[in-house]
Amino acid sequence: MELDEQTGNILPDLTIGADVTGAEPLEANEDLANRGVCLFGKGFEVSPEKARALGLGEVDELENHIRHYRNGRDLTQKSRDQMVIDLYGLEKEEVREHFPAVYQHVKQHVKPERKENNREWRRKHWWLFGEPNPKLRDMLEDLDRFIATPETAKHRFFQFLDATILPDNALVNIALDDAYHLGVLSSRIHVVWSLAAGGRLGVGNDPRYFKTQCFDPFPFPAATAPQKATIRDLGEQLDAHRKERLDPHDDLTMTALYNVLKKERRGEDLDESERQIHEQGLVGVLKELHDDLDAAVADAYGWDAGLSEEEILQNLVDLNAERRAEEEEGHVRYLRPEYQAPETVETQAEMDLDLDIGSDGAPAEPLDWPSGLKPRAQAVRAVMTHADEPLTVEEVAQHFYRARRSDVQALLETLEALGHVEAVEGAYAT
């Protein structure tokens, strides 16, 4: 009889290993992840054709209330290209006055169903979603895009969704628009963590992603600016590659891509249909992007890229405890400080700019482009304050990742009108 010896922490379920479930939520990740809306009324969903019939494209401001809509299946399989009537923020009388065709549609197709709902608020406010999720709306308000992942999926993947899209409650949505964060979340390190921290559901025993267990306690690496830049670039490439391959092929899905990628990683032979998916989806390129991303994220943590899953989990549990101790001492590594702790943004921007801004308008390392008008104005003003000579719009924009030239131009013009900067021969100076 042979005995196998294993050492480690004995967990509540009598298994041995890293206590992932004992990891505590981090303030650094607070208020950034949330599920989408719950409709409680099938009549809210409409096709693009029905949306146009209700006035989309012709009635002023209706584009703010008939939006693209995505659920988990839209991401894992082929998108249904559905839209949804979203009347959040409007009183019943306002809907009837400004959007009468929409009012009639919702009254006919939603109100009868909602009259049977057990909750008084939902019966009374039948023209609004049963769970409109104002917290999520606040989180996403200043973003052009956000990260989403299906709550339940065979493969754990993350992608950017445009901010015009309203997510269903079957999606976990992360209010971050930086591809650096997308890259870290898409890495093997985070996927291993999420599979251990989340549960499983259904006949397929598919993994589930819960924000309280998978995202809130997850410690991001303390990456340097060059490491962030590498991960950011790979994150952008990964997101773009998958979308570019899926778009022209009606029968190609994210699940199919990752089914084939999984077999390729295992060295298993592909059948004819899988070889077609491999060719259409350029799965070899997808694998290389993931491999490079895994190595870059491991480097940002200061870990060997070949760590076992058990080692990754123990390292993350230990790092979670370190970060919790830091936060108790008042040092919080906010992922999106301009939203989570706006009072710290200007001071931190000044500290960063003291190190990174040169007088020639060429930054050593670009800074993260803040979300929101006020933080962006503060950051642009700080750049101008630290420059020894006038800077053009292009030179100011170069100080930030993903800053649109049009946004920078508008902010500089506003600062000029307020007297904080002045125009000097095609450039700006303080």
C-alpha positions as CSV (number, residue, x, y, z in Angstrom):
1,M,0.0,0.0,0.0
2,E,1.4,3.4,-1.0
3,L,0.7,6.6,0.9
4,D,0.9,10.0,-0.6
5,E,2.1,12.8,1.7
6,Q,0.9,16.4,1.3
7,T,1.7,19.4,3.5
8,G,-0.1,22.7,3.8
9,N,-2.9,24.5,5.5
10,I,-5.9,22.4,6.5
11,L,-9.0,24.3,5.3
12,P,-12.6,24.2,6.7
13,D,-13.6,21.6,4.1
14,L,-10.6,19.4,5.3
15,T,-8.7,19.9,2.0
16,I,-5.1,21.1,2.1
17,G,-3.9,24.2,0.2
18,A,-4.3,27.9,-0.1
19,D,-7.2,29.4,1.8
20,V,-8.7,31.3,-1.1
21,T,-12.1,31.6,0.5
22,G,-10.5,33.2,3.5
23,A,-9.1,36.1,1.4
24,E,-10.7,39.4,2.3
25,P,-12.1,42.2,0.0
26,L,-9.7,45.0,-0.8
27,E,-10.5,48.6,-0.6
28,A,-8.4,49.0,-3.8
29,N,-11.0,47.1,-5.7
30,E,-14.1,48.5,-4.0
31,D,-17.1,49.9,-6.0
32,L,-15.8,48.7,-9.4
33,A,-17.6,45.4,-10.1
34,N,-21.4,44.9,-10.4
35,R,-23.9,42.7,-12.2
36,G,-26.1,44.2,-14.9
37,V,-29.8,45.2,-14.9
38,C,-32.8,42.9,-14.3
39,L,-35.6,43.7,-16.6
40,F,-38.6,41.9,-15.1
41,G,-40.5,42.4,-18.3
42,K,-39.8,40.7,-21.7
43,G,-41.4,43.6,-23.6
44,F,-38.5,45.8,-22.8
45,E,-36.3,43.9,-25.3
46,V,-36.7,44.9,-29.0
47,S,-35.0,44.2,-32.2
48,P,-33.2,47.0,-34.1
49,E,-36.0,47.0,-36.6
50,K,-38.6,47.5,-33.9
51,A,-36.5,50.2,-32.3
52,R,-36.5,52.2,-35.5
53,A,-40.3,51.7,-35.8
54,L,-40.6,53.2,-32.3
55,G,-38.7,56.3,-33.5
56,L,-35.0,55.5,-32.9
57,G,-33.0,57.7,-35.2
58,E,-35.8,60.2,-35.7
59,V,-37.1,61.2,-32.2
60,D,-34.7,63.4,-30.3
61,E,-32.9,61.9,-27.3
62,L,-34.5,58.5,-27.8
63,E,-31.0,57.1,-28.4
64,N,-30.5,57.6,-24.7
65,H,-33.4,55.3,-23.9
66,I,-33.2,52.5,-26.5
67,R,-29.8,51.0,-26.1
68,H,-27.9,47.9,-27.2
69,Y,-28.3,45.1,-24.8
70,R,-26.0,42.1,-24.1
71,N,-26.4,39.0,-21.8
72,G,-24.0,36.1,-21.1
73,R,-25.0,34.1,-24.2
74,D,-24.3,37.1,-26.4
75,L,-20.7,37.0,-25.3
76,T,-20.1,33.2,-25.2
77,Q,-22.1,32.5,-28.4
78,K,-23.2,34.8,-31.3
79,S,-24.7,38.1,-30.2
80,R,-28.5,38.4,-30.8
81,D,-28.0,42.1,-31.5
82,Q,-30.9,42.9,-29.3
83,M,-31.8,46.4,-28.0
84,V,-33.6,47.3,-24.8
85,I,-36.0,50.1,-23.8
86,D,-34.4,51.8,-20.8
87,L,-36.5,54.6,-19.3
88,Y,-34.5,55.0,-16.1
89,G,-34.7,58.5,-14.7
90,L,-38.1,59.3,-16.4
91,E,-41.5,59.6,-14.9
92,K,-44.4,57.9,-16.6
93,E,-45.8,61.2,-17.8
94,E,-42.4,62.2,-19.3
95,V,-42.3,59.0,-21.3
96,R,-45.9,59.5,-22.6
97,E,-45.2,63.2,-23.5
98,H,-41.8,62.8,-25.2
99,F,-41.9,59.2,-26.5
100,P,-45.5,58.2,-27.0
101,A,-44.8,55.2,-29.3
102,V,-42.4,53.8,-26.7
103,Y,-45.0,54.5,-23.9
104,Q,-47.7,52.6,-25.8
105,H,-45.3,49.7,-26.5
106,V,-44.3,49.3,-22.9
107,K,-47.8,49.7,-21.6
108,Q,-49.0,46.9,-23.9
109,H,-46.1,44.5,-23.5
110,V,-44.7,45.1,-20.0
111,K,-47.4,46.4,-17.8
112,P,-49.6,43.3,-17.9
113,E,-46.7,41.1,-16.8
114,R,-45.6,43.6,-14.1
115,K,-49.2,43.7,-12.6
116,E,-48.6,40.2,-11.4
117,N,-45.3,40.9,-9.7
118,N,-45.1,40.4,-6.0
119,R,-43.3,43.6,-5.2
120,E,-45.3,46.8,-5.0
121,W,-42.5,49.0,-6.4
122,R,-42.3,46.9,-9.5
123,R,-46.1,46.9,-10.0
124,K,-46.3,50.7,-9.5
125,H,-43.2,51.5,-11.7
126,W,-44.1,49.2,-14.5
127,W,-42.3,51.3,-17.2
128,L,-38.9,50.9,-15.4
129,F,-36.7,47.8,-15.0
130,G,-37.4,45.7,-12.0
131,E,-33.8,46.2,-10.9
132,P,-32.4,49.3,-12.8
133,N,-29.1,49.1,-10.9
134,P,-28.3,52.8,-10.3
135,K,-24.9,51.9,-8.7
136,L,-23.7,50.3,-12.0
137,R,-24.9,53.3,-13.9
138,D,-22.9,55.6,-11.7
139,M,-19.8,53.4,-12.0
140,L,-19.9,53.4,-15.8
141,E,-21.0,57.1,-16.3
142,D,-17.7,58.6,-17.3
143,L,-16.3,55.6,-19.2
144,D,-16.2,55.0,-23.0
145,R,-15.9,51.3,-22.4
146,F,-15.9,48.7,-19.6
147,I,-14.8,45.2,-18.9
148,A,-17.4,42.4,-18.9
149,T,-17.4,38.6,-18.3
150,P,-20.3,36.2,-18.2
151,E,-21.2,35.2,-14.7
152,T,-21.4,31.5,-15.8
153,A,-19.3,30.3,-18.7
154,K,-17.4,27.2,-19.7
155,H,-14.2,29.3,-20.3
156,R,-13.3,32.4,-18.2
157,F,-12.6,35.3,-20.5
158,F,-12.9,39.1,-20.2
159,Q,-13.6,41.7,-23.0
160,F,-14.3,45.3,-23.5
161,L,-17.9,46.4,-24.1
162,D,-18.8,49.9,-25.4
163,A,-20.3,52.1,-22.8
164,T,-23.4,52.5,-25.0
165,I,-24.2,48.8,-24.3
166,L,-26.4,48.1,-21.3
167,P,-25.4,44.8,-19.7
168,D,-27.8,42.1,-18.4
169,N,-27.5,40.7,-14.9
170,A,-25.9,37.6,-16.3
171,L,-22.8,39.6,-16.9
172,V,-20.3,40.8,-14.2
173,N,-19.2,44.3,-15.3
174,I,-16.0,45.9,-14.1
175,A,-15.8,49.7,-14.4
176,L,-12.3,49.9,-15.7
177,D,-11.4,51.1,-19.2
178,D,-7.6,50.5,-19.2
179,A,-6.4,47.5,-21.2
180,Y,-3.8,47.0,-18.5
181,H,-6.6,45.8,-16.1
182,L,-8.1,43.7,-18.9
183,G,-4.7,42.1,-19.4
184,V,-4.3,41.2,-15.8
185,L,-7.8,39.8,-15.5
186,S,-7.3,37.8,-18.7
187,S,-4.0,36.2,-17.4
188,R,-3.6,32.7,-16.2
189,I,-2.9,34.0,-12.7
190,H,-6.4,35.6,-12.4
191,V,-8.2,32.8,-14.2
192,V,-6.7,30.3,-11.8
193,W,-7.8,32.5,-8.9
194,S,-11.3,32.9,-10.3
195,L,-11.8,29.2,-10.8
196,A,-10.7,28.4,-7.2
197,A,-12.7,31.3,-5.7
198,G,-15.9,31.0,-7.7
199,G,-18.5,28.2,-7.7
200,R,-19.9,26.0,-10.5
201,L,-23.3,25.6,-11.9
202,G,-25.5,23.4,-14.1
203,V,-25.2,20.1,-16.0
204,G,-21.9,21.3,-17.6
205,N,-20.5,22.2,-14.1
206,D,-19.5,25.5,-15.6
207,P,-17.5,28.0,-13.6
208,R,-19.2,31.0,-12.1
209,Y,-17.6,34.4,-11.5
210,F,-18.8,36.2,-8.4
211,K,-17.5,39.7,-7.9
212,T,-17.4,39.4,-4.1
213,Q,-15.3,36.2,-4.2
214,C,-13.4,36.6,-7.5
215,F,-12.8,40.3,-8.0
216,D,-13.0,42.1,-4.7
217,P,-10.2,40.2,-2.9
218,F,-8.0,39.8,-5.9
219,P,-4.6,41.7,-5.5
220,F,-3.4,43.3,-8.7
221,P,0.4,43.4,-9.2
222,A,2.4,46.5,-8.2
223,A,3.5,46.9,-11.8
224,T,6.0,49.4,-12.9
225,A,5.1,51.8,-15.8
226,P,7.0,49.8,-18.4
227,Q,5.3,46.5,-17.1
228,K,1.9,48.2,-17.3
229,A,2.7,49.4,-20.8
230,T,3.5,45.9,-22.0
231,I,0.4,44.3,-20.4
232,R,-1.7,47.2,-21.7
233,D,-0.5,46.6,-25.3
234,L,-1.1,42.8,-25.0
235,G,-4.6,43.4,-23.5
236,E,-5.5,45.7,-26.4
237,Q,-4.2,43.1,-28.9
238,L,-6.1,40.3,-27.3
239,D,-9.4,42.1,-27.3
240,A,-9.0,43.4,-30.8
241,H,-7.9,40.0,-32.2
242,R,-10.9,38.1,-30.9
243,K,-13.4,40.7,-32.1
244,E,-11.7,40.9,-35.5
245,R,-11.9,37.1,-36.0
246,L,-15.5,36.7,-34.7
247,D,-17.0,39.6,-36.6
248,P,-16.8,38.2,-40.2
249,H,-17.7,34.6,-39.3
250,D,-21.3,34.0,-38.3
251,D,-20.7,30.5,-36.9
252,L,-17.6,31.4,-34.9
253,T,-18.1,32.0,-31.2
254,M,-15.9,32.8,-28.2
255,T,-16.7,29.4,-26.7
256,A,-15.6,27.7,-29.9
257,L,-12.3,29.6,-29.9
258,Y,-11.5,28.6,-26.4
259,N,-12.6,25.0,-26.9
260,V,-10.0,24.7,-29.6
261,L,-7.4,26.7,-27.7
262,K,-7.8,24.3,-24.8
263,K,-7.3,21.3,-27.0
264,E,-4.2,22.9,-28.6
265,R,-2.7,23.5,-25.2
266,R,-3.2,19.9,-24.3
267,G,-1.6,18.7,-27.6
268,E,-4.8,16.9,-28.7
269,D,-5.6,16.3,-32.3
270,L,-8.3,18.6,-33.8
271,D,-11.1,17.2,-35.9
272,E,-12.1,18.8,-39.2
273,S,-14.6,21.3,-37.7
274,E,-12.1,22.3,-35.0
275,R,-9.3,22.8,-37.7
276,Q,-11.7,25.2,-39.4
277,I,-12.3,27.1,-36.2
278,H,-8.5,27.2,-35.7
279,E,-8.0,28.7,-39.1
280,Q,-10.9,31.1,-39.0
281,G,-10.1,32.3,-35.5
282,L,-6.3,32.2,-35.9
283,V,-6.2,30.3,-32.6
284,G,-2.4,30.0,-32.9
285,V,-2.2,33.8,-32.6
286,L,-4.7,33.7,-29.8
287,K,-2.5,31.2,-27.9
288,E,0.6,33.3,-28.4
289,L,-1.1,36.4,-27.2
290,H,-2.2,34.6,-24.0
291,D,1.2,33.1,-23.5
292,D,2.9,36.5,-23.8
293,L,0.3,38.0,-21.5
294,D,0.7,35.3,-18.9
295,A,4.5,35.9,-18.9
296,A,4.1,39.7,-18.7
297,V,1.7,39.5,-15.8
298,A,3.8,37.0,-13.9
299,D,6.8,39.4,-14.4
300,A,4.7,42.2,-12.9
301,Y,4.1,40.1,-9.8
302,G,7.8,39.2,-9.7
303,W,6.9,35.5,-10.0
304,D,8.1,32.7,-12.3
305,A,5.7,32.2,-15.2
306,G,5.7,28.5,-14.7
307,L,4.3,28.4,-11.2
308,S,1.9,25.6,-10.4
309,E,-1.7,26.5,-9.7
310,E,-1.2,25.7,-6.0
311,E,1.7,28.1,-5.9
312,I,-0.2,30.8,-7.7
313,L,-3.1,30.5,-5.2
314,Q,-0.9,30.6,-2.1
315,N,1.0,33.6,-3.5
316,L,-2.2,35.5,-4.1
317,V,-3.6,34.6,-0.7
318,D,-0.4,35.9,0.9
319,L,-0.4,39.0,-1.2
320,N,-4.1,39.6,-0.3
321,A,-3.1,39.6,3.4
322,E,-0.2,42.0,2.7
323,R,-2.5,44.4,0.9
324,R,-5.0,44.2,3.7
325,A,-2.3,45.1,6.2
326,E,-1.2,48.0,3.9
327,E,-4.8,49.3,3.7
328,E,-5.2,49.2,7.5
329,E,-2.1,51.5,7.6
330,G,-3.8,53.9,5.1
331,H,-2.0,52.9,1.9
332,V,-4.7,51.9,-0.6
333,R,-3.6,51.0,-4.2
334,Y,-6.9,52.2,-5.9
335,L,-7.5,50.7,-9.3
336,R,-9.4,53.8,-10.4
337,P,-8.6,56.5,-7.9
338,E,-10.4,59.3,-9.8
339,Y,-13.7,57.5,-9.2
340,Q,-13.0,55.6,-5.9
341,A,-11.1,58.4,-4.1
342,P,-11.3,61.6,-6.2
343,E,-9.8,63.7,-3.4
344,T,-6.5,61.8,-3.8
345,V,-6.2,62.3,-7.6
346,E,-4.8,65.8,-7.9
347,T,-2.1,65.2,-5.2
348,Q,-1.1,61.9,-6.7
349,A,-1.0,63.4,-10.2
350,E,1.3,66.2,-9.0
351,M,3.6,63.6,-7.4
352,D,3.7,61.5,-10.6
353,L,4.2,64.4,-12.9
354,D,7.2,65.7,-10.9
355,L,8.9,62.5,-11.9
356,D,7.7,62.1,-15.5
357,I,7.3,65.5,-17.1
358,G,10.0,66.9,-19.2
359,S,10.2,70.4,-20.7
360,D,10.4,69.2,-24.2
361,G,6.9,67.7,-24.2
362,A,8.0,64.1,-24.4
363,P,7.1,62.2,-21.2
364,A,9.3,59.4,-20.0
365,E,6.3,57.2,-19.4
366,P,2.7,58.2,-20.3
367,L,0.2,58.5,-17.4
368,D,-3.1,56.9,-17.1
369,W,-5.9,59.0,-18.7
370,P,-8.4,59.7,-15.9
371,S,-12.1,59.1,-16.1
372,G,-14.3,62.1,-15.7
373,L,-14.1,65.7,-16.7
374,K,-12.8,67.2,-13.5
375,P,-9.9,64.6,-13.0
376,R,-8.9,65.0,-16.6
377,A,-8.9,68.8,-16.4
378,Q,-6.8,68.6,-13.2
379,A,-4.3,66.2,-15.0
380,V,-4.0,68.4,-18.1
381,R,-3.5,71.5,-15.9
382,A,-0.8,69.7,-13.9
383,V,1.0,68.8,-17.2
384,M,0.9,72.4,-18.3
385,T,2.1,73.7,-14.9
386,H,5.2,71.4,-15.0
387,A,6.2,72.2,-18.6
388,D,8.9,74.9,-19.1
389,E,7.7,75.8,-22.5
390,P,4.5,75.9,-24.5
391,L,3.0,72.5,-25.5
392,T,0.8,71.6,-28.5
393,V,-2.4,69.6,-28.1
394,E,-0.5,66.6,-29.5
395,E,2.3,67.0,-26.9
396,V,-0.1,67.2,-24.1
397,A,-2.0,64.1,-25.3
398,Q,1.3,62.2,-25.4
399,H,1.5,62.4,-21.7
400,F,-1.5,60.1,-21.3
401,Y,-2.5,56.6,-22.4
402,R,-5.6,56.6,-24.6
403,A,-6.2,60.3,-24.5
404,R,-8.3,61.5,-27.4
405,R,-6.8,64.6,-29.1
406,S,-10.3,66.1,-29.3
407,D,-10.8,65.7,-25.6
408,V,-7.5,67.3,-24.8
409,Q,-8.2,70.2,-27.2
410,A,-11.6,70.8,-25.5
411,L,-10.0,70.8,-22.1
412,L,-7.2,73.2,-23.1
413,E,-9.8,75.6,-24.6
414,T,-11.8,75.4,-21.4
415,L,-8.7,76.1,-19.3
416,E,-7.9,79.0,-21.6
417,A,-11.3,80.5,-21.2
418,L,-10.9,80.2,-17.4
419,G,-7.5,81.9,-17.6
420,H,-5.5,78.9,-16.5
421,V,-3.5,78.6,-19.8
422,E,-3.0,80.9,-22.8
423,A,-2.7,80.1,-26.5
424,V,0.8,80.8,-27.9
425,E,1.3,80.3,-31.6
426,G,-0.5,77.0,-32.0
427,A,0.5,75.8,-28.5
428,Y,-0.5,76.4,-24.9
429,A,1.4,77.7,-21.9
430,T,0.7,78.6,-18.3
